[in-house]
Amino acid sequence: MDIFYLIILIVTAFTIASAAGFGSSIIGLSIGLNLYPLTFLMPVLLPLNIIINLIIVLRNRSNISPEILKKIMILFPAGMIPGILIFLNFAMSKSIIIIFAAFILSISLRDIYRQYYNAHFLSAEFGKLNRSCLEKIYMFTAGMLHGIFATGGPLLVLATAGLNPGKDAFRSTLPLVWASMNIILTITYIPAGIFNETTLKTTMLLLPFALTGFFIGEYIHKEINEEHFKTLVSLLLIASASAMIIKNLII
Protein backbone atom coordinates (compact mmCIF):
# COMPACT_ATOMS: atom_id res chain seq x y z
CA MET A 1 0.00 0.00 0.00
CA ASP A 2 1.32 3.44 -0.93
CA ILE A 3 1.67 5.19 2.45
CA PHE A 4 1.49 8.65 0.85
CA TYR A 5 -2.06 8.11 -0.44
CA LEU A 6 -3.03 6.58 2.90
CA ILE A 7 -1.77 9.66 4.77
CA ILE A 8 -3.71 11.95 2.42
CA LEU A 9 -6.82 9.83 2.97
CA ILE A 10 -6.52 9.95 6.79
CA VAL A 11 -5.87 13.71 6.97
CA THR A 12 -8.76 14.37 4.57
CA ALA A 13 -11.20 12.04 6.35
CA PHE A 14 -10.54 13.38 9.85
CA THR A 15 -10.44 17.01 8.71
CA ILE A 16 -13.80 16.74 6.95
CA ALA A 17 -15.36 14.70 9.76
CA SER A 18 -14.21 17.16 12.43
CA ALA A 19 -15.38 20.19 10.43
CA ALA A 20 -18.72 18.67 9.43
CA GLY A 21 -19.39 17.05 12.80
CA PHE A 22 -19.94 13.47 11.65
CA GLY A 23 -18.24 10.15 10.94
CA SER A 24 -14.61 9.82 10.02
CA SER A 25 -15.43 6.18 9.17
CA ILE A 26 -18.07 7.21 6.62
CA ILE A 27 -15.72 9.71 4.99
CA GLY A 28 -12.70 7.40 5.16
CA LEU A 29 -14.48 4.36 3.75
CA SER A 30 -16.41 6.32 1.12
CA ILE A 31 -13.19 7.66 -0.36
CA GLY A 32 -10.83 4.87 0.68
CA LEU A 33 -12.81 1.91 -0.70
CA ASN A 34 -12.09 3.25 -4.17
CA LEU A 35 -8.40 2.59 -3.39
CA TYR A 36 -8.10 -0.07 -0.67
CA PRO A 37 -9.98 -3.24 0.41
CA LEU A 38 -12.47 -3.11 3.32
CA THR A 39 -10.47 -5.63 5.38
CA PHE A 40 -7.45 -3.30 5.23
CA LEU A 41 -9.22 -0.01 5.93
CA MET A 42 -11.45 -1.09 8.81
CA PRO A 43 -8.74 -2.25 11.27
CA VAL A 44 -6.70 0.86 10.45
CA LEU A 45 -9.53 3.40 10.72
CA LEU A 46 -11.20 2.00 13.85
CA PRO A 47 -8.36 2.51 16.38
CA LEU A 48 -7.81 6.03 15.03
CA ASN A 49 -11.54 6.67 15.40
CA ILE A 50 -11.45 5.36 18.98
CA ILE A 51 -8.61 7.70 19.98
CA ILE A 52 -10.21 10.78 18.41
CA ASN A 53 -13.60 10.03 19.96
CA LEU A 54 -12.07 9.50 23.41
CA ILE A 55 -10.45 12.94 23.09
CA ILE A 56 -13.88 14.42 22.29
CA VAL A 57 -15.44 12.56 25.24
CA LEU A 58 -12.81 13.82 27.69
CA ARG A 59 -13.16 17.39 26.48
CA ASN A 60 -16.97 17.36 26.64
CA ARG A 61 -17.77 14.82 29.34
CA SER A 62 -20.03 17.23 31.26
CA ASN A 63 -22.49 17.24 28.33
CA ILE A 64 -22.89 13.45 28.03
CA SER A 65 -26.58 12.48 28.16
CA PRO A 66 -27.50 9.34 30.19
CA GLU A 67 -30.93 9.43 28.47
CA ILE A 68 -29.37 8.95 25.03
CA LEU A 69 -27.04 6.22 26.31
CA LYS A 70 -29.95 4.26 27.86
CA LYS A 71 -31.89 4.43 24.61
CA ILE A 72 -28.95 3.23 22.53
CA MET A 73 -27.37 0.51 24.64
CA ILE A 74 -29.76 -2.39 23.90
CA LEU A 75 -30.89 -2.57 20.28
CA PHE A 76 -27.76 -0.95 18.85
CA PRO A 77 -25.30 -3.52 20.30
CA ALA A 78 -27.79 -6.29 19.44
CA GLY A 79 -27.74 -5.19 15.81
CA MET A 80 -23.95 -5.19 15.82
CA ILE A 81 -23.81 -8.97 16.37
CA PRO A 82 -25.19 -9.99 12.94
CA GLY A 83 -23.30 -7.05 11.42
CA ILE A 84 -19.96 -8.34 12.74
CA LEU A 85 -20.73 -11.85 11.45
CA ILE A 86 -21.55 -10.44 8.01
CA PHE A 87 -18.30 -8.47 7.97
CA LEU A 88 -16.15 -11.42 9.05
CA ASN A 89 -17.69 -13.72 6.42
CA PHE A 90 -18.41 -11.43 3.46
CA ALA A 91 -16.07 -8.41 3.75
CA MET A 92 -14.34 -9.26 0.46
CA SER A 93 -17.61 -9.57 -1.46
CA LYS A 94 -18.32 -6.92 -4.10
CA SER A 95 -21.98 -6.99 -3.14
CA ILE A 96 -21.09 -5.75 0.38
CA ILE A 97 -19.22 -2.78 -1.10
CA ILE A 98 -22.15 -2.00 -3.42
CA ILE A 99 -24.57 -2.13 -0.46
CA PHE A 100 -22.33 0.26 1.48
CA ALA A 101 -22.06 2.62 -1.50
CA ALA A 102 -25.85 2.54 -2.00
CA PHE A 103 -26.31 3.37 1.70
CA ILE A 104 -23.91 6.31 1.51
CA LEU A 105 -25.57 7.51 -1.70
CA SER A 106 -29.04 7.36 -0.15
CA ILE A 107 -28.14 9.19 3.08
CA SER A 108 -26.20 11.86 1.17
CA LEU A 109 -29.13 12.51 -1.15
CA ARG A 110 -31.43 12.52 1.88
CA ASP A 111 -29.25 15.04 3.70
CA ILE A 112 -29.29 17.41 0.74
CA TYR A 113 -33.06 17.02 0.40
CA ARG A 114 -33.61 17.67 4.11
CA GLN A 115 -31.27 20.65 4.07
CA TYR A 116 -33.03 22.44 1.23
CA TYR A 117 -36.62 21.25 1.68
CA ASN A 118 -36.68 20.98 5.50
CA ALA A 119 -38.13 17.44 5.31
CA HIS A 120 -38.02 15.14 8.33
CA PHE A 121 -38.39 11.38 8.18
CA LEU A 122 -39.66 10.82 11.72
CA SER A 123 -42.25 13.60 11.62
CA ALA A 124 -45.34 13.78 13.81
CA GLU A 125 -47.72 12.43 11.19
CA PHE A 126 -46.32 8.92 11.67
CA GLY A 127 -48.05 8.77 15.07
CA LYS A 128 -46.51 7.67 18.35
CA LEU A 129 -46.79 3.91 17.69
CA ASN A 130 -45.30 3.98 14.20
CA ARG A 131 -42.65 6.41 15.38
CA SER A 132 -41.64 4.04 18.17
CA CYS A 133 -41.47 1.08 15.78
CA LEU A 134 -39.42 3.08 13.27
CA GLU A 135 -37.01 4.19 15.99
CA LYS A 136 -36.45 0.56 17.04
CA ILE A 137 -35.93 -0.53 13.41
CA TYR A 138 -33.49 2.33 12.82
CA MET A 139 -31.64 1.54 16.06
CA PHE A 140 -31.18 -2.17 15.27
CA THR A 141 -30.27 -1.48 11.62
CA ALA A 142 -27.80 1.21 12.74
CA GLY A 143 -26.11 -1.39 14.93
CA MET A 144 -25.97 -3.87 12.06
CA LEU A 145 -24.43 -1.28 9.72
CA HIS A 146 -21.95 -0.36 12.43
CA GLY A 147 -20.98 -4.00 12.80
CA ILE A 148 -20.30 -4.25 9.07
CA PHE A 149 -18.90 -0.81 8.20
CA ALA A 150 -18.58 1.12 11.51
CA THR A 151 -20.99 3.66 9.98
CA GLY A 152 -24.19 3.38 11.99
CA GLY A 153 -24.31 7.12 12.71
CA PRO A 154 -26.91 8.39 10.23
CA LEU A 155 -29.58 5.89 11.26
CA LEU A 156 -28.69 6.28 14.94
CA VAL A 157 -29.26 10.03 14.64
CA LEU A 158 -32.70 9.33 13.17
CA ALA A 159 -33.49 6.83 15.92
CA THR A 160 -32.65 9.29 18.71
CA ALA A 161 -34.08 12.41 17.06
CA GLY A 162 -37.26 12.23 19.16
CA LEU A 163 -35.27 12.86 22.34
CA ASN A 164 -34.40 16.41 21.24
CA PRO A 165 -31.19 16.22 23.26
CA GLY A 166 -29.61 19.42 22.01
CA LYS A 167 -26.51 19.82 19.87
CA ASP A 168 -23.97 19.75 22.74
CA ALA A 169 -25.42 16.60 24.34
CA PHE A 170 -25.55 14.88 20.98
CA ARG A 171 -22.01 15.72 19.95
CA SER A 172 -20.68 14.69 23.37
CA THR A 173 -22.63 11.45 23.87
CA LEU A 174 -22.31 9.82 20.45
CA PRO A 175 -18.47 9.85 20.51
CA LEU A 176 -18.69 7.77 23.71
CA VAL A 177 -20.93 5.30 21.87
CA TRP A 178 -18.56 5.14 18.88
CA ALA A 179 -15.49 4.70 21.06
CA SER A 180 -17.13 1.88 23.07
CA MET A 181 -18.57 0.05 20.07
CA ASN A 182 -15.38 0.42 18.02
CA ILE A 183 -13.32 -1.07 20.83
CA ILE A 184 -15.62 -4.11 20.65
CA LEU A 185 -15.27 -4.26 16.85
CA THR A 186 -11.48 -4.05 17.03
CA ILE A 187 -11.35 -6.87 19.60
CA THR A 188 -13.41 -9.11 17.30
CA TYR A 189 -10.85 -8.52 14.52
CA ILE A 190 -7.96 -9.95 16.56
CA PRO A 191 -8.90 -13.68 16.51
CA ALA A 192 -9.91 -13.32 12.86
CA GLY A 193 -6.39 -12.04 12.07
CA ILE A 194 -7.73 -8.81 10.57
CA PHE A 195 -6.26 -6.63 13.31
CA ASN A 196 -2.66 -7.68 13.78
CA GLU A 197 0.83 -6.35 14.36
CA THR A 198 1.04 -4.91 10.84
CA THR A 199 -2.23 -2.99 11.08
CA LEU A 200 -1.28 -1.77 14.56
CA LYS A 201 2.01 -0.36 13.21
CA THR A 202 0.13 1.28 10.33
CA THR A 203 -2.37 2.80 12.78
CA MET A 204 0.37 4.21 15.02
CA LEU A 205 2.12 5.66 11.98
CA LEU A 206 -1.11 7.38 10.90
CA LEU A 207 -2.16 8.63 14.36
CA PRO A 208 -0.32 12.00 14.11
CA PHE A 209 -2.02 12.64 10.76
CA ALA A 210 -5.46 11.77 12.16
CA LEU A 211 -4.87 14.19 15.05
CA THR A 212 -3.67 16.84 12.60
CA GLY A 213 -6.82 16.42 10.52
CA PHE A 214 -9.02 16.54 13.63
CA PHE A 215 -7.60 19.85 14.87
CA ILE A 216 -7.58 21.39 11.38
CA GLY A 217 -11.24 20.41 11.08
CA GLU A 218 -12.07 22.02 14.43
CA TYR A 219 -10.54 25.27 13.19
CA ILE A 220 -12.38 25.06 9.87
CA HIS A 221 -15.67 24.39 11.69
CA LYS A 222 -15.38 27.75 13.48
CA GLU A 223 -14.55 29.67 10.31
CA ILE A 224 -16.92 28.34 7.64
CA ASN A 225 -20.62 28.31 6.84
CA GLU A 226 -21.62 24.93 8.27
CA GLU A 227 -24.59 24.34 5.96
CA HIS A 228 -22.62 25.06 2.79
CA PHE A 229 -19.77 22.84 3.96
CA LYS A 230 -22.13 19.95 4.71
CA THR A 231 -23.57 20.30 1.20
CA LEU A 232 -20.06 20.01 -0.26
CA VAL A 233 -19.40 16.94 1.91
CA SER A 234 -22.66 15.33 0.72
CA LEU A 235 -21.69 15.98 -2.90
CA LEU A 236 -18.25 14.43 -2.25
CA LEU A 237 -19.92 11.35 -0.73
CA ILE A 238 -22.32 11.09 -3.67
CA ALA A 239 -19.42 11.20 -6.13
CA SER A 240 -17.38 8.65 -4.15
CA ALA A 241 -20.32 6.27 -3.67
CA SER A 242 -21.26 6.48 -7.34
CA ALA A 243 -17.69 5.70 -8.36
CA MET A 244 -17.68 2.74 -5.96
CA ILE A 245 -20.89 1.31 -7.43
CA ILE A 246 -19.69 1.73 -11.01
CA LYS A 247 -16.29 0.21 -10.22
CA ASN A 248 -17.74 -2.87 -8.51
CA LEU A 249 -20.47 -3.43 -11.09
CA ILE A 250 -18.13 -3.20 -14.07
CA ILE A 251 -14.92 -4.83 -12.83
SVG drawing of the C-alpha trace seen along z (x, -y; Angstrom):
<svg xmlns="http://www.w3.org/2000/svg" viewBox="-51 -32 56 48">
<polyline fill="none" stroke="black" stroke-width="0.4" points="0.0,0.0 1.3,-3.4 1.7,-5.2 1.5,-8.6 -2.1,-8.1 -3.0,-6.6 -1.8,-9.7 -3.7,-12.0 -6.8,-9.8 -6.5,-10.0 -5.9,-13.7 -8.8,-14.4 -11.2,-12.0 -10.5,-13.4 -10.4,-17.0 -13.8,-16.7 -15.4,-14.7 -14.2,-17.2 -15.4,-20.2 -18.7,-18.7 -19.4,-17.0 -19.9,-13.5 -18.2,-10.1 -14.6,-9.8 -15.4,-6.2 -18.1,-7.2 -15.7,-9.7 -12.7,-7.4 -14.5,-4.4 -16.4,-6.3 -13.2,-7.7 -10.8,-4.9 -12.8,-1.9 -12.1,-3.2 -8.4,-2.6 -8.1,0.1 -10.0,3.2 -12.5,3.1 -10.5,5.6 -7.5,3.3 -9.2,0.0 -11.5,1.1 -8.7,2.2 -6.7,-0.9 -9.5,-3.4 -11.2,-2.0 -8.4,-2.5 -7.8,-6.0 -11.5,-6.7 -11.4,-5.4 -8.6,-7.7 -10.2,-10.8 -13.6,-10.0 -12.1,-9.5 -10.5,-12.9 -13.9,-14.4 -15.4,-12.6 -12.8,-13.8 -13.2,-17.4 -17.0,-17.4 -17.8,-14.8 -20.0,-17.2 -22.5,-17.2 -22.9,-13.4 -26.6,-12.5 -27.5,-9.3 -30.9,-9.4 -29.4,-8.9 -27.0,-6.2 -29.9,-4.3 -31.9,-4.4 -29.0,-3.2 -27.4,-0.5 -29.8,2.4 -30.9,2.6 -27.8,1.0 -25.3,3.5 -27.8,6.3 -27.7,5.2 -23.9,5.2 -23.8,9.0 -25.2,10.0 -23.3,7.0 -20.0,8.3 -20.7,11.8 -21.5,10.4 -18.3,8.5 -16.2,11.4 -17.7,13.7 -18.4,11.4 -16.1,8.4 -14.3,9.3 -17.6,9.6 -18.3,6.9 -22.0,7.0 -21.1,5.8 -19.2,2.8 -22.1,2.0 -24.6,2.1 -22.3,-0.3 -22.1,-2.6 -25.8,-2.5 -26.3,-3.4 -23.9,-6.3 -25.6,-7.5 -29.0,-7.4 -28.1,-9.2 -26.2,-11.9 -29.1,-12.5 -31.4,-12.5 -29.2,-15.0 -29.3,-17.4 -33.1,-17.0 -33.6,-17.7 -31.3,-20.7 -33.0,-22.4 -36.6,-21.3 -36.7,-21.0 -38.1,-17.4 -38.0,-15.1 -38.4,-11.4 -39.7,-10.8 -42.3,-13.6 -45.3,-13.8 -47.7,-12.4 -46.3,-8.9 -48.1,-8.8 -46.5,-7.7 -46.8,-3.9 -45.3,-4.0 -42.6,-6.4 -41.6,-4.0 -41.5,-1.1 -39.4,-3.1 -37.0,-4.2 -36.5,-0.6 -35.9,0.5 -33.5,-2.3 -31.6,-1.5 -31.2,2.2 -30.3,1.5 -27.8,-1.2 -26.1,1.4 -26.0,3.9 -24.4,1.3 -22.0,0.4 -21.0,4.0 -20.3,4.2 -18.9,0.8 -18.6,-1.1 -21.0,-3.7 -24.2,-3.4 -24.3,-7.1 -26.9,-8.4 -29.6,-5.9 -28.7,-6.3 -29.3,-10.0 -32.7,-9.3 -33.5,-6.8 -32.6,-9.3 -34.1,-12.4 -37.3,-12.2 -35.3,-12.9 -34.4,-16.4 -31.2,-16.2 -29.6,-19.4 -26.5,-19.8 -24.0,-19.7 -25.4,-16.6 -25.6,-14.9 -22.0,-15.7 -20.7,-14.7 -22.6,-11.5 -22.3,-9.8 -18.5,-9.8 -18.7,-7.8 -20.9,-5.3 -18.6,-5.1 -15.5,-4.7 -17.1,-1.9 -18.6,0.0 -15.4,-0.4 -13.3,1.1 -15.6,4.1 -15.3,4.3 -11.5,4.0 -11.3,6.9 -13.4,9.1 -10.9,8.5 -8.0,10.0 -8.9,13.7 -9.9,13.3 -6.4,12.0 -7.7,8.8 -6.3,6.6 -2.7,7.7 0.8,6.3 1.0,4.9 -2.2,3.0 -1.3,1.8 2.0,0.4 0.1,-1.3 -2.4,-2.8 0.4,-4.2 2.1,-5.7 -1.1,-7.4 -2.2,-8.6 -0.3,-12.0 -2.0,-12.6 -5.5,-11.8 -4.9,-14.2 -3.7,-16.8 -6.8,-16.4 -9.0,-16.5 -7.6,-19.9 -7.6,-21.4 -11.2,-20.4 -12.1,-22.0 -10.5,-25.3 -12.4,-25.1 -15.7,-24.4 -15.4,-27.8 -14.5,-29.7 -16.9,-28.3 -20.6,-28.3 -21.6,-24.9 -24.6,-24.3 -22.6,-25.1 -19.8,-22.8 -22.1,-20.0 -23.6,-20.3 -20.1,-20.0 -19.4,-16.9 -22.7,-15.3 -21.7,-16.0 -18.3,-14.4 -19.9,-11.4 -22.3,-11.1 -19.4,-11.2 -17.4,-8.6 -20.3,-6.3 -21.3,-6.5 -17.7,-5.7 -17.7,-2.7 -20.9,-1.3 -19.7,-1.7 -16.3,-0.2 -17.7,2.9 -20.5,3.4 -18.1,3.2 -14.9,4.8"/>
</svg>
